[in-house]
Amino acid sequence: MADSNRPKYISFDIYGTLINFDIDPTTRRLLDGRISEEQWPTFKKQFRGYRFDEVCGDYKPYEAILQDSFDRVCKRWGIGPTEGAGAAFADAVRGWVAHEDVPAPLKLMGDNYKLVALSNADDSFLDISIPKLGADFHAVYTAEQAQAYKPRYQAFEYMLDTLNAKPEDFLHISSHTRYDIHPMHDMGFRNLWVLDRGYDPIGPGYDLTTAKSLDEINKHLGL
C-alpha cells in the first residue's frame, strides 16, 4: 500500500470480531425450563436488541449492562428477574477465546501497523481477553475509560482525543455495523471494514468494505 494511503492505526472491535461472542450457552442455561425450544430464536434476537438498547444510555459497568438487558427481555416474556445473571454472563465473557482465524493474521498486522482496540466492556475484561489474541496492541480503550459504550459518539471521541488523531488516520475493522460502522461513518471515518461473521445486515450507503477474513484485509494492505 502506498504510504499516502497507509493508515496510521488499525482499530478493532473486540468481542464478536476478534473474540468469539459465545453468549448462547449461558443464556440457555439461565433460561432452562422457562421457554420452549421453538421460542428460543425469538428470545435470542430480542435479548440482542435489549443489549444494544442498554449501551445507548449512560455508562454503567458491563456486568450491569448484561444483567439489566437480560432482566428487561425476561420481563417482556413474563419471566421474573434472575439474580446473578450479570455475573454469570460476565464470567462467560472472560472465558471466551479468539476466533481460530484471528491470531496469525492479527500478529502479521501488529508487526506492521499500530493496533488499537475500542471495546464495549470494562478494563478487567480486556485485561483477560487481549492477551488471547496473540498480537501486540498499541492502545486498548474501553467503555469504562470512555464512560460510554459504542454506538455513542463519546466512545469514538475518546479514542480520537486520547490518540490526538483524526478519522482519516484509521482503518477500522468490526463485525458489527450498528455498534461501529454506522456511527463511525456518520463521524467521518471512511476506511471501514466489516469482517462478516453474520451478526448484522450489511446494507449500502456506508462506504464500507466487506471481508470474510483478516487475511483478505492483510492482502489489501500488501502484507
PyMOL CGO cylinders between C-alpha atoms (Angstrom):
from pymol import cmd
from pymol.cgo import CYLINDER

trace = [
    CYLINDER, 0.00, 0.00, 0.00, 1.34, 3.44, -0.91, 0.3, 1, 1, 1, 1, 1, 1,
    CYLINDER, 1.34, 3.44, -0.91, 2.46, 5.50, 2.08, 0.3, 1, 1, 1, 1, 1, 1,
    CYLINDER, 2.46, 5.50, 2.08, -0.04, 8.24, 1.22, 0.3, 1, 1, 1, 1, 1, 1,
    CYLINDER, -0.04, 8.24, 1.22, -2.86, 5.73, 1.77, 0.3, 1, 1, 1, 1, 1, 1,
    CYLINDER, -2.86, 5.73, 1.77, -1.31, 3.94, 4.70, 0.3, 1, 1, 1, 1, 1, 1,
    CYLINDER, -1.31, 3.94, 4.70, -3.45, 4.14, 7.85, 0.3, 1, 1, 1, 1, 1, 1,
    CYLINDER, -3.45, 4.14, 7.85, -1.68, 5.33, 10.96, 0.3, 1, 1, 1, 1, 1, 1,
    CYLINDER, -1.68, 5.33, 10.96, -3.75, 2.97, 13.09, 0.3, 1, 1, 1, 1, 1, 1,
    CYLINDER, -3.75, 2.97, 13.09, -5.76, -0.20, 12.55, 0.3, 1, 1, 1, 1, 1, 1,
    CYLINDER, -5.76, -0.20, 12.55, -8.54, -0.18, 15.09, 0.3, 1, 1, 1, 1, 1, 1,
    CYLINDER, -8.54, -0.18, 15.09, -10.79, -3.06, 16.10, 0.3, 1, 1, 1, 1, 1, 1,
    CYLINDER, -10.79, -3.06, 16.10, -13.94, -4.03, 17.83, 0.3, 1, 1, 1, 1, 1, 1,
    CYLINDER, -13.94, -4.03, 17.83, -13.00, -6.96, 20.06, 0.3, 1, 1, 1, 1, 1, 1,
    CYLINDER, -13.00, -6.96, 20.06, -15.99, -9.09, 21.15, 0.3, 1, 1, 1, 1, 1, 1,
    CYLINDER, -15.99, -9.09, 21.15, -17.53, -10.78, 18.16, 0.3, 1, 1, 1, 1, 1, 1,
    CYLINDER, -17.53, -10.78, 18.16, -14.91, -9.51, 15.74, 0.3, 1, 1, 1, 1, 1, 1,
    CYLINDER, -14.91, -9.51, 15.74, -11.73, -10.98, 17.26, 0.3, 1, 1, 1, 1, 1, 1,
    CYLINDER, -11.73, -10.98, 17.26, -13.05, -12.84, 20.31, 0.3, 1, 1, 1, 1, 1, 1,
    CYLINDER, -13.05, -12.84, 20.31, -15.81, -15.39, 19.65, 0.3, 1, 1, 1, 1, 1, 1,
    CYLINDER, -15.81, -15.39, 19.65, -19.00, -13.90, 21.12, 0.3, 1, 1, 1, 1, 1, 1,
    CYLINDER, -19.00, -13.90, 21.12, -20.43, -17.12, 22.53, 0.3, 1, 1, 1, 1, 1, 1,
    CYLINDER, -20.43, -17.12, 22.53, -23.26, -15.92, 24.78, 0.3, 1, 1, 1, 1, 1, 1,
    CYLINDER, -23.26, -15.92, 24.78, -25.84, -18.57, 23.81, 0.3, 1, 1, 1, 1, 1, 1,
    CYLINDER, -25.84, -18.57, 23.81, -24.77, -21.41, 26.17, 0.3, 1, 1, 1, 1, 1, 1,
    CYLINDER, -24.77, -21.41, 26.17, -25.03, -19.19, 29.26, 0.3, 1, 1, 1, 1, 1, 1,
    CYLINDER, -25.03, -19.19, 29.26, -28.34, -17.71, 28.08, 0.3, 1, 1, 1, 1, 1, 1,
    CYLINDER, -28.34, -17.71, 28.08, -29.79, -21.17, 27.55, 0.3, 1, 1, 1, 1, 1, 1,
    CYLINDER, -29.79, -21.17, 27.55, -28.64, -22.31, 31.00, 0.3, 1, 1, 1, 1, 1, 1,
    CYLINDER, -28.64, -22.31, 31.00, -30.26, -19.31, 32.69, 0.3, 1, 1, 1, 1, 1, 1,
    CYLINDER, -30.26, -19.31, 32.69, -33.48, -19.92, 30.76, 0.3, 1, 1, 1, 1, 1, 1,
    CYLINDER, -33.48, -19.92, 30.76, -33.61, -23.66, 31.39, 0.3, 1, 1, 1, 1, 1, 1,
    CYLINDER, -33.61, -23.66, 31.39, -37.25, -24.76, 31.56, 0.3, 1, 1, 1, 1, 1, 1,
    CYLINDER, -37.25, -24.76, 31.56, -38.63, -21.24, 31.20, 0.3, 1, 1, 1, 1, 1, 1,
    CYLINDER, -38.63, -21.24, 31.20, -39.12, -21.03, 27.43, 0.3, 1, 1, 1, 1, 1, 1,
    CYLINDER, -39.12, -21.03, 27.43, -39.60, -23.66, 24.73, 0.3, 1, 1, 1, 1, 1, 1,
    CYLINDER, -39.60, -23.66, 24.73, -37.08, -24.55, 22.05, 0.3, 1, 1, 1, 1, 1, 1,
    CYLINDER, -37.08, -24.55, 22.05, -39.43, -23.05, 19.47, 0.3, 1, 1, 1, 1, 1, 1,
    CYLINDER, -39.43, -23.05, 19.47, -39.32, -19.73, 21.32, 0.3, 1, 1, 1, 1, 1, 1,
    CYLINDER, -39.32, -19.73, 21.32, -35.53, -19.63, 21.56, 0.3, 1, 1, 1, 1, 1, 1,
    CYLINDER, -35.53, -19.63, 21.56, -34.74, -17.89, 18.22, 0.3, 1, 1, 1, 1, 1, 1,
    CYLINDER, -34.74, -17.89, 18.22, -37.13, -15.02, 19.01, 0.3, 1, 1, 1, 1, 1, 1,
    CYLINDER, -37.13, -15.02, 19.01, -35.86, -14.65, 22.58, 0.3, 1, 1, 1, 1, 1, 1,
    CYLINDER, -35.86, -14.65, 22.58, -32.26, -14.66, 21.36, 0.3, 1, 1, 1, 1, 1, 1,
    CYLINDER, -32.26, -14.66, 21.36, -32.96, -11.90, 18.83, 0.3, 1, 1, 1, 1, 1, 1,
    CYLINDER, -32.96, -11.90, 18.83, -34.80, -9.77, 21.38, 0.3, 1, 1, 1, 1, 1, 1,
    CYLINDER, -34.80, -9.77, 21.38, -32.07, -10.22, 24.02, 0.3, 1, 1, 1, 1, 1, 1,
    CYLINDER, -32.07, -10.22, 24.02, -29.57, -8.93, 21.49, 0.3, 1, 1, 1, 1, 1, 1,
    CYLINDER, -29.57, -8.93, 21.49, -31.77, -5.91, 20.89, 0.3, 1, 1, 1, 1, 1, 1,
    CYLINDER, -31.77, -5.91, 20.89, -32.03, -5.12, 24.59, 0.3, 1, 1, 1, 1, 1, 1,
    CYLINDER, -32.03, -5.12, 24.59, -28.23, -5.32, 24.97, 0.3, 1, 1, 1, 1, 1, 1,
    CYLINDER, -28.23, -5.32, 24.97, -27.92, -2.74, 22.21, 0.3, 1, 1, 1, 1, 1, 1,
    CYLINDER, -27.92, -2.74, 22.21, -30.52, -0.50, 23.85, 0.3, 1, 1, 1, 1, 1, 1,
    CYLINDER, -30.52, -0.50, 23.85, -28.76, -0.71, 27.21, 0.3, 1, 1, 1, 1, 1, 1,
    CYLINDER, -28.76, -0.71, 27.21, -25.43, 0.55, 25.86, 0.3, 1, 1, 1, 1, 1, 1,
    CYLINDER, -25.43, 0.55, 25.86, -27.11, 3.60, 24.32, 0.3, 1, 1, 1, 1, 1, 1,
    CYLINDER, -27.11, 3.60, 24.32, -27.73, 5.09, 27.76, 0.3, 1, 1, 1, 1, 1, 1,
    CYLINDER, -27.73, 5.09, 27.76, -25.43, 6.43, 30.47, 0.3, 1, 1, 1, 1, 1, 1,
    CYLINDER, -25.43, 6.43, 30.47, -22.37, 4.39, 31.30, 0.3, 1, 1, 1, 1, 1, 1,
    CYLINDER, -22.37, 4.39, 31.30, -22.64, 1.60, 33.85, 0.3, 1, 1, 1, 1, 1, 1,
    CYLINDER, -22.64, 1.60, 33.85, -20.37, -1.42, 34.34, 0.3, 1, 1, 1, 1, 1, 1,
    CYLINDER, -20.37, -1.42, 34.34, -20.58, -4.13, 31.70, 0.3, 1, 1, 1, 1, 1, 1,
    CYLINDER, -20.58, -4.13, 31.70, -21.89, -6.70, 34.18, 0.3, 1, 1, 1, 1, 1, 1,
    CYLINDER, -21.89, -6.70, 34.18, -24.82, -4.34, 34.89, 0.3, 1, 1, 1, 1, 1, 1,
    CYLINDER, -24.82, -4.34, 34.89, -25.44, -3.98, 31.15, 0.3, 1, 1, 1, 1, 1, 1,
    CYLINDER, -25.44, -3.98, 31.15, -25.73, -7.75, 30.89, 0.3, 1, 1, 1, 1, 1, 1,
    CYLINDER, -25.73, -7.75, 30.89, -27.90, -8.10, 34.00, 0.3, 1, 1, 1, 1, 1, 1,
    CYLINDER, -27.90, -8.10, 34.00, -30.30, -5.30, 33.09, 0.3, 1, 1, 1, 1, 1, 1,
    CYLINDER, -30.30, -5.30, 33.09, -30.71, -6.27, 29.44, 0.3, 1, 1, 1, 1, 1, 1,
    CYLINDER, -30.71, -6.27, 29.44, -31.46, -9.87, 30.45, 0.3, 1, 1, 1, 1, 1, 1,
    CYLINDER, -31.46, -9.87, 30.45, -33.95, -8.80, 33.11, 0.3, 1, 1, 1, 1, 1, 1,
    CYLINDER, -33.95, -8.80, 33.11, -35.69, -6.48, 30.63, 0.3, 1, 1, 1, 1, 1, 1,
    CYLINDER, -35.69, -6.48, 30.63, -36.12, -9.10, 27.93, 0.3, 1, 1, 1, 1, 1, 1,
    CYLINDER, -36.12, -9.10, 27.93, -37.25, -11.65, 30.51, 0.3, 1, 1, 1, 1, 1, 1,
    CYLINDER, -37.25, -11.65, 30.51, -39.85, -9.20, 31.80, 0.3, 1, 1, 1, 1, 1, 1,
    CYLINDER, -39.85, -9.20, 31.80, -41.16, -8.86, 28.25, 0.3, 1, 1, 1, 1, 1, 1,
    CYLINDER, -41.16, -8.86, 28.25, -41.58, -12.65, 28.22, 0.3, 1, 1, 1, 1, 1, 1,
    CYLINDER, -41.58, -12.65, 28.22, -43.29, -12.75, 31.61, 0.3, 1, 1, 1, 1, 1, 1,
    CYLINDER, -43.29, -12.75, 31.61, -40.22, -14.20, 33.29, 0.3, 1, 1, 1, 1, 1, 1,
    CYLINDER, -40.22, -14.20, 33.29, -39.07, -12.81, 36.63, 0.3, 1, 1, 1, 1, 1, 1,
    CYLINDER, -39.07, -12.81, 36.63, -35.65, -11.25, 37.20, 0.3, 1, 1, 1, 1, 1, 1,
    CYLINDER, -35.65, -11.25, 37.20, -32.71, -13.63, 37.54, 0.3, 1, 1, 1, 1, 1, 1,
    CYLINDER, -32.71, -13.63, 37.54, -30.37, -12.78, 40.39, 0.3, 1, 1, 1, 1, 1, 1,
    CYLINDER, -30.37, -12.78, 40.39, -26.75, -13.27, 39.41, 0.3, 1, 1, 1, 1, 1, 1,
    CYLINDER, -26.75, -13.27, 39.41, -27.39, -13.35, 35.66, 0.3, 1, 1, 1, 1, 1, 1,
    CYLINDER, -27.39, -13.35, 35.66, -25.00, -10.47, 35.03, 0.3, 1, 1, 1, 1, 1, 1,
    CYLINDER, -25.00, -10.47, 35.03, -22.23, -12.20, 36.96, 0.3, 1, 1, 1, 1, 1, 1,
    CYLINDER, -22.23, -12.20, 36.96, -22.85, -15.44, 35.06, 0.3, 1, 1, 1, 1, 1, 1,
    CYLINDER, -22.85, -15.44, 35.06, -22.63, -13.66, 31.71, 0.3, 1, 1, 1, 1, 1, 1,
    CYLINDER, -22.63, -13.66, 31.71, -19.53, -11.75, 32.83, 0.3, 1, 1, 1, 1, 1, 1,
    CYLINDER, -19.53, -11.75, 32.83, -17.79, -14.98, 33.80, 0.3, 1, 1, 1, 1, 1, 1,
    CYLINDER, -17.79, -14.98, 33.80, -18.66, -16.39, 30.39, 0.3, 1, 1, 1, 1, 1, 1,
    CYLINDER, -18.66, -16.39, 30.39, -17.20, -13.36, 28.60, 0.3, 1, 1, 1, 1, 1, 1,
    CYLINDER, -17.20, -13.36, 28.60, -13.93, -13.74, 30.47, 0.3, 1, 1, 1, 1, 1, 1,
    CYLINDER, -13.93, -13.74, 30.47, -13.74, -17.34, 29.29, 0.3, 1, 1, 1, 1, 1, 1,
    CYLINDER, -13.74, -17.34, 29.29, -14.29, -16.64, 25.60, 0.3, 1, 1, 1, 1, 1, 1,
    CYLINDER, -14.29, -16.64, 25.60, -11.38, -17.20, 23.23, 0.3, 1, 1, 1, 1, 1, 1,
    CYLINDER, -11.38, -17.20, 23.23, -10.21, -15.79, 19.92, 0.3, 1, 1, 1, 1, 1, 1,
    CYLINDER, -10.21, -15.79, 19.92, -11.80, -16.93, 16.69, 0.3, 1, 1, 1, 1, 1, 1,
    CYLINDER, -11.80, -16.93, 16.69, -9.50, -19.54, 15.16, 0.3, 1, 1, 1, 1, 1, 1,
    CYLINDER, -9.50, -19.54, 15.16, -8.86, -17.37, 12.11, 0.3, 1, 1, 1, 1, 1, 1,
    CYLINDER, -8.86, -17.37, 12.11, -7.59, -14.39, 14.15, 0.3, 1, 1, 1, 1, 1, 1,
    CYLINDER, -7.59, -14.39, 14.15, -4.19, -14.88, 15.86, 0.3, 1, 1, 1, 1, 1, 1,
    CYLINDER, -4.19, -14.88, 15.86, -1.88, -15.48, 12.88, 0.3, 1, 1, 1, 1, 1, 1,
    CYLINDER, -1.88, -15.48, 12.88, -3.11, -12.67, 10.57, 0.3, 1, 1, 1, 1, 1, 1,
    CYLINDER, -3.11, -12.67, 10.57, -3.58, -10.30, 13.51, 0.3, 1, 1, 1, 1, 1, 1,
    CYLINDER, -3.58, -10.30, 13.51, 0.05, -10.81, 14.56, 0.3, 1, 1, 1, 1, 1, 1,
    CYLINDER, 0.05, -10.81, 14.56, 1.12, -10.01, 10.99, 0.3, 1, 1, 1, 1, 1, 1,
    CYLINDER, 1.12, -10.01, 10.99, -0.89, -6.80, 11.13, 0.3, 1, 1, 1, 1, 1, 1,
    CYLINDER, -0.89, -6.80, 11.13, 0.58, -5.93, 14.51, 0.3, 1, 1, 1, 1, 1, 1,
    CYLINDER, 0.58, -5.93, 14.51, 4.10, -6.44, 13.23, 0.3, 1, 1, 1, 1, 1, 1,
    CYLINDER, 4.10, -6.44, 13.23, 3.46, -3.78, 10.56, 0.3, 1, 1, 1, 1, 1, 1,
    CYLINDER, 3.46, -3.78, 10.56, 0.84, -1.40, 11.99, 0.3, 1, 1, 1, 1, 1, 1,
    CYLINDER, 0.84, -1.40, 11.99, -0.19, 0.13, 15.30, 0.3, 1, 1, 1, 1, 1, 1,
    CYLINDER, -0.19, 0.13, 15.30, -3.21, -1.83, 16.53, 0.3, 1, 1, 1, 1, 1, 1,
    CYLINDER, -3.21, -1.83, 16.53, -5.89, -0.14, 18.63, 0.3, 1, 1, 1, 1, 1, 1,
    CYLINDER, -5.89, -0.14, 18.63, -8.77, -1.82, 20.47, 0.3, 1, 1, 1, 1, 1, 1,
    CYLINDER, -8.77, -1.82, 20.47, -12.02, 0.02, 21.18, 0.3, 1, 1, 1, 1, 1, 1,
    CYLINDER, -12.02, 0.02, 21.18, -14.20, -2.35, 23.16, 0.3, 1, 1, 1, 1, 1, 1,
    CYLINDER, -14.20, -2.35, 23.16, -17.65, -2.30, 24.74, 0.3, 1, 1, 1, 1, 1, 1,
    CYLINDER, -17.65, -2.30, 24.74, -16.55, -3.69, 28.08, 0.3, 1, 1, 1, 1, 1, 1,
    CYLINDER, -16.55, -3.69, 28.08, -14.60, -2.74, 31.20, 0.3, 1, 1, 1, 1, 1, 1,
    CYLINDER, -14.60, -2.74, 31.20, -10.85, -2.78, 31.68, 0.3, 1, 1, 1, 1, 1, 1,
    CYLINDER, -10.85, -2.78, 31.68, -10.94, -6.02, 33.68, 0.3, 1, 1, 1, 1, 1, 1,
    CYLINDER, -10.94, -6.02, 33.68, -12.46, -7.89, 30.72, 0.3, 1, 1, 1, 1, 1, 1,
    CYLINDER, -12.46, -7.89, 30.72, -9.92, -6.62, 28.20, 0.3, 1, 1, 1, 1, 1, 1,
    CYLINDER, -9.92, -6.62, 28.20, -7.05, -7.37, 30.57, 0.3, 1, 1, 1, 1, 1, 1,
    CYLINDER, -7.05, -7.37, 30.57, -8.04, -11.03, 30.15, 0.3, 1, 1, 1, 1, 1, 1,
    CYLINDER, -8.04, -11.03, 30.15, -9.18, -11.05, 26.50, 0.3, 1, 1, 1, 1, 1, 1,
    CYLINDER, -9.18, -11.05, 26.50, -6.45, -9.06, 24.74, 0.3, 1, 1, 1, 1, 1, 1,
    CYLINDER, -6.45, -9.06, 24.74, -3.62, -11.48, 25.63, 0.3, 1, 1, 1, 1, 1, 1,
    CYLINDER, -3.62, -11.48, 25.63, -5.65, -14.28, 23.99, 0.3, 1, 1, 1, 1, 1, 1,
    CYLINDER, -5.65, -14.28, 23.99, -5.32, -12.57, 20.60, 0.3, 1, 1, 1, 1, 1, 1,
    CYLINDER, -5.32, -12.57, 20.60, -1.60, -13.20, 20.16, 0.3, 1, 1, 1, 1, 1, 1,
    CYLINDER, -1.60, -13.20, 20.16, -0.68, -9.72, 18.93, 0.3, 1, 1, 1, 1, 1, 1,
    CYLINDER, -0.68, -9.72, 18.93, 0.74, -6.55, 20.44, 0.3, 1, 1, 1, 1, 1, 1,
    CYLINDER, 0.74, -6.55, 20.44, -1.68, -3.62, 20.74, 0.3, 1, 1, 1, 1, 1, 1,
    CYLINDER, -1.68, -3.62, 20.74, -0.52, -0.02, 20.70, 0.3, 1, 1, 1, 1, 1, 1,
    CYLINDER, -0.52, -0.02, 20.70, -3.55, 1.00, 22.77, 0.3, 1, 1, 1, 1, 1, 1,
    CYLINDER, -3.55, 1.00, 22.77, -6.58, -0.65, 24.36, 0.3, 1, 1, 1, 1, 1, 1,
    CYLINDER, -6.58, -0.65, 24.36, -9.60, 1.58, 25.03, 0.3, 1, 1, 1, 1, 1, 1,
    CYLINDER, -9.60, 1.58, 25.03, -12.75, 0.51, 26.84, 0.3, 1, 1, 1, 1, 1, 1,
    CYLINDER, -12.75, 0.51, 26.84, -16.22, 1.76, 27.62, 0.3, 1, 1, 1, 1, 1, 1,
    CYLINDER, -16.22, 1.76, 27.62, -15.07, 2.14, 31.22, 0.3, 1, 1, 1, 1, 1, 1,
    CYLINDER, -15.07, 2.14, 31.22, -12.34, 4.56, 30.17, 0.3, 1, 1, 1, 1, 1, 1,
    CYLINDER, -12.34, 4.56, 30.17, -14.59, 6.48, 27.79, 0.3, 1, 1, 1, 1, 1, 1,
    CYLINDER, -14.59, 6.48, 27.79, -17.54, 6.35, 30.22, 0.3, 1, 1, 1, 1, 1, 1,
    CYLINDER, -17.54, 6.35, 30.22, -19.66, 5.48, 27.18, 0.3, 1, 1, 1, 1, 1, 1,
    CYLINDER, -19.66, 5.48, 27.18, -20.37, 2.46, 25.02, 0.3, 1, 1, 1, 1, 1, 1,
    CYLINDER, -20.37, 2.46, 25.02, -20.44, 2.27, 21.25, 0.3, 1, 1, 1, 1, 1, 1,
    CYLINDER, -20.44, 2.27, 21.25, -22.52, 3.36, 19.29, 0.3, 1, 1, 1, 1, 1, 1,
    CYLINDER, -22.52, 3.36, 19.29, -22.37, 6.58, 21.31, 0.3, 1, 1, 1, 1, 1, 1,
    CYLINDER, -22.37, 6.58, 21.31, -20.04, 9.12, 19.74, 0.3, 1, 1, 1, 1, 1, 1,
    CYLINDER, -20.04, 9.12, 19.74, -18.36, 9.68, 23.11, 0.3, 1, 1, 1, 1, 1, 1,
    CYLINDER, -18.36, 9.68, 23.11, -16.67, 6.28, 22.83, 0.3, 1, 1, 1, 1, 1, 1,
    CYLINDER, -16.67, 6.28, 22.83, -15.12, 7.11, 19.47, 0.3, 1, 1, 1, 1, 1, 1,
    CYLINDER, -15.12, 7.11, 19.47, -14.27, 10.67, 20.52, 0.3, 1, 1, 1, 1, 1, 1,
    CYLINDER, -14.27, 10.67, 20.52, -12.36, 9.23, 23.47, 0.3, 1, 1, 1, 1, 1, 1,
    CYLINDER, -12.36, 9.23, 23.47, -10.22, 7.18, 21.09, 0.3, 1, 1, 1, 1, 1, 1,
    CYLINDER, -10.22, 7.18, 21.09, -9.62, 10.16, 18.81, 0.3, 1, 1, 1, 1, 1, 1,
    CYLINDER, -9.62, 10.16, 18.81, -8.83, 12.56, 21.63, 0.3, 1, 1, 1, 1, 1, 1,
    CYLINDER, -8.83, 12.56, 21.63, -6.55, 10.18, 23.52, 0.3, 1, 1, 1, 1, 1, 1,
    CYLINDER, -6.55, 10.18, 23.52, -4.52, 9.42, 20.39, 0.3, 1, 1, 1, 1, 1, 1,
    CYLINDER, -4.52, 9.42, 20.39, -4.71, 13.04, 19.17, 0.3, 1, 1, 1, 1, 1, 1,
    CYLINDER, -4.71, 13.04, 19.17, -5.88, 11.55, 15.89, 0.3, 1, 1, 1, 1, 1, 1,
    CYLINDER, -5.88, 11.55, 15.89, -8.38, 12.20, 13.10, 0.3, 1, 1, 1, 1, 1, 1,
    CYLINDER, -8.38, 12.20, 13.10, -10.86, 9.79, 11.47, 0.3, 1, 1, 1, 1, 1, 1,
    CYLINDER, -10.86, 9.79, 11.47, -8.69, 9.60, 8.36, 0.3, 1, 1, 1, 1, 1, 1,
    CYLINDER, -8.69, 9.60, 8.36, -5.85, 8.12, 10.45, 0.3, 1, 1, 1, 1, 1, 1,
    CYLINDER, -5.85, 8.12, 10.45, -7.74, 4.85, 10.88, 0.3, 1, 1, 1, 1, 1, 1,
    CYLINDER, -7.74, 4.85, 10.88, -8.63, 1.64, 9.14, 0.3, 1, 1, 1, 1, 1, 1,
    CYLINDER, -8.63, 1.64, 9.14, -11.34, 0.20, 11.38, 0.3, 1, 1, 1, 1, 1, 1,
    CYLINDER, -11.34, 0.20, 11.38, -12.44, -3.43, 11.45, 0.3, 1, 1, 1, 1, 1, 1,
    CYLINDER, -12.44, -3.43, 11.45, -15.65, -4.66, 13.08, 0.3, 1, 1, 1, 1, 1, 1,
    CYLINDER, -15.65, -4.66, 13.08, -18.22, -7.40, 12.66, 0.3, 1, 1, 1, 1, 1, 1,
    CYLINDER, -18.22, -7.40, 12.66, -20.94, -5.06, 13.97, 0.3, 1, 1, 1, 1, 1, 1,
    CYLINDER, -20.94, -5.06, 13.97, -22.48, -2.45, 11.69, 0.3, 1, 1, 1, 1, 1, 1,
    CYLINDER, -22.48, -2.45, 11.69, -24.83, -0.92, 14.27, 0.3, 1, 1, 1, 1, 1, 1,
    CYLINDER, -24.83, -0.92, 14.27, -22.27, -0.59, 17.06, 0.3, 1, 1, 1, 1, 1, 1,
    CYLINDER, -22.27, -0.59, 17.06, -19.28, 0.55, 14.97, 0.3, 1, 1, 1, 1, 1, 1,
    CYLINDER, -19.28, 0.55, 14.97, -19.68, 1.10, 11.25, 0.3, 1, 1, 1, 1, 1, 1,
    CYLINDER, -19.68, 1.10, 11.25, -22.80, 3.28, 11.15, 0.3, 1, 1, 1, 1, 1, 1,
    CYLINDER, -22.80, 3.28, 11.15, -21.80, 5.77, 13.87, 0.3, 1, 1, 1, 1, 1, 1,
    CYLINDER, -21.80, 5.77, 13.87, -18.19, 5.91, 12.66, 0.3, 1, 1, 1, 1, 1, 1,
    CYLINDER, -18.19, 5.91, 12.66, -19.33, 6.67, 9.12, 0.3, 1, 1, 1, 1, 1, 1,
    CYLINDER, -19.33, 6.67, 9.12, -21.51, 9.48, 10.44, 0.3, 1, 1, 1, 1, 1, 1,
    CYLINDER, -21.51, 9.48, 10.44, -18.47, 10.87, 12.31, 0.3, 1, 1, 1, 1, 1, 1,
    CYLINDER, -18.47, 10.87, 12.31, -16.35, 10.98, 9.15, 0.3, 1, 1, 1, 1, 1, 1,
    CYLINDER, -16.35, 10.98, 9.15, -14.48, 7.66, 9.25, 0.3, 1, 1, 1, 1, 1, 1,
    CYLINDER, -14.48, 7.66, 9.25, -14.26, 6.20, 5.75, 0.3, 1, 1, 1, 1, 1, 1,
    CYLINDER, -14.26, 6.20, 5.75, -11.74, 3.34, 5.84, 0.3, 1, 1, 1, 1, 1, 1,
    CYLINDER, -11.74, 3.34, 5.84, -14.31, 0.98, 7.34, 0.3, 1, 1, 1, 1, 1, 1,
    CYLINDER, -14.31, 0.98, 7.34, -14.19, -2.80, 7.02, 0.3, 1, 1, 1, 1, 1, 1,
    CYLINDER, -14.19, -2.80, 7.02, -16.86, -5.27, 8.04, 0.3, 1, 1, 1, 1, 1, 1,
    CYLINDER, -16.86, -5.27, 8.04, -15.43, -8.65, 8.99, 0.3, 1, 1, 1, 1, 1, 1,
    CYLINDER, -15.43, -8.65, 8.99, -18.59, -10.53, 8.08, 0.3, 1, 1, 1, 1, 1, 1,
    CYLINDER, -18.59, -10.53, 8.08, -19.44, -13.04, 10.80, 0.3, 1, 1, 1, 1, 1, 1,
    CYLINDER, -19.44, -13.04, 10.80, -23.19, -12.82, 10.23, 0.3, 1, 1, 1, 1, 1, 1,
    CYLINDER, -23.19, -12.82, 10.23, -24.08, -10.55, 13.16, 0.3, 1, 1, 1, 1, 1, 1,
    CYLINDER, -24.08, -10.55, 13.16, -25.68, -7.59, 11.37, 0.3, 1, 1, 1, 1, 1, 1,
    CYLINDER, -25.68, -7.59, 11.37, -27.25, -6.90, 7.98, 0.3, 1, 1, 1, 1, 1, 1,
    CYLINDER, -27.25, -6.90, 7.98, -24.76, -5.21, 5.67, 0.3, 1, 1, 1, 1, 1, 1,
    CYLINDER, -24.76, -5.21, 5.67, -26.53, -2.55, 3.63, 0.3, 1, 1, 1, 1, 1, 1,
    CYLINDER, -26.53, -2.55, 3.63, -25.48, 0.14, 1.16, 0.3, 1, 1, 1, 1, 1, 1,
    CYLINDER, -25.48, 0.14, 1.16, -24.71, 3.77, 1.90, 0.3, 1, 1, 1, 1, 1, 1,
    CYLINDER, -24.71, 3.77, 1.90, -21.88, 3.48, 4.44, 0.3, 1, 1, 1, 1, 1, 1,
    CYLINDER, -21.88, 3.48, 4.44, -18.78, 3.34, 2.20, 0.3, 1, 1, 1, 1, 1, 1,
    CYLINDER, -18.78, 3.34, 2.20, -17.74, 0.08, 3.82, 0.3, 1, 1, 1, 1, 1, 1,
    CYLINDER, -17.74, 0.08, 3.82, -15.74, -2.84, 2.50, 0.3, 1, 1, 1, 1, 1, 1,
    CYLINDER, -15.74, -2.84, 2.50, -16.67, -6.40, 3.40, 0.3, 1, 1, 1, 1, 1, 1,
    CYLINDER, -16.67, -6.40, 3.40, -14.17, -9.17, 4.09, 0.3, 1, 1, 1, 1, 1, 1,
    CYLINDER, -14.17, -9.17, 4.09, -14.58, -12.76, 5.20, 0.3, 1, 1, 1, 1, 1, 1,
    CYLINDER, -14.58, -12.76, 5.20, -11.22, -12.92, 6.96, 0.3, 1, 1, 1, 1, 1, 1,
    CYLINDER, -11.22, -12.92, 6.96, -8.35, -10.83, 8.29, 0.3, 1, 1, 1, 1, 1, 1,
    CYLINDER, -8.35, -10.83, 8.29, -6.21, -12.48, 5.63, 0.3, 1, 1, 1, 1, 1, 1,
    CYLINDER, -6.21, -12.48, 5.63, -8.24, -10.63, 2.98, 0.3, 1, 1, 1, 1, 1, 1,
    CYLINDER, -8.24, -10.63, 2.98, -7.55, -7.32, 4.72, 0.3, 1, 1, 1, 1, 1, 1,
    CYLINDER, -7.55, -7.32, 4.72, -3.86, -8.15, 5.00, 0.3, 1, 1, 1, 1, 1, 1,
    CYLINDER, -3.86, -8.15, 5.00, -3.74, -8.69, 1.26, 0.3, 1, 1, 1, 1, 1, 1,
    CYLINDER, -3.74, -8.69, 1.26, -5.34, -5.27, 0.76, 0.3, 1, 1, 1, 1, 1, 1,
    CYLINDER, -5.34, -5.27, 0.76, -2.61, -3.84, 3.00, 0.3, 1, 1, 1, 1, 1, 1,
    CYLINDER, -2.61, -3.84, 3.00, 0.09, -5.55, 0.95, 0.3, 1, 1, 1, 1, 1, 1,
    CYLINDER, 0.09, -5.55, 0.95, 1.10, -7.93, 3.74, 0.3, 1, 1, 1, 1, 1, 1,
]
cmd.load_cgo(trace, "trace")
